[in-house]
Amino acid sequence: MDKETPMFHREVLYPKLEQILVFVAALDVMLTHLILCLGGVEANPVAMRIFEHGGTLGISLYKFALLALVVFLVESIGARRVNTGRMLVKAAIGINMLPIVVALMILPSLVAAYWIA
């Protein structure tokens, strides 16, 4: 499809990269839930505030709303500048990997503390 086709009437520009982004975002939500259940805290103060008021559902909706915004921006920018959109989705994947790496680093100590307590 050409660049002039409206966004909601065409295939996504970066299907594989966006699948990876969705997977990474979902993994972040799952690890966040696990860490919070084990007594850990959300490092993002905005997300923590949302969790305090909306619980797991609230923080999940917040994180997936951010994901939807990023995908929308990637697709919008990519429709005009393909390489810029590709770089943006790759950057989003990298940024979303950071909390996953941190979570995987602290998870063993949280699990140990949970089982000892």
HELIX and SHEET records of a PDB file:
HELIX    1   1 MET A    7  HIS A    9  5                                   3    
HELIX    2   2 PRO A   15  CYS A   37  1                                  23    
HELIX    3   3 PRO A   45  ARG A   80  1                                  36    
HELIX    4   4 VAL A   82  ILE A  116  1                                  35    
END                                                                             
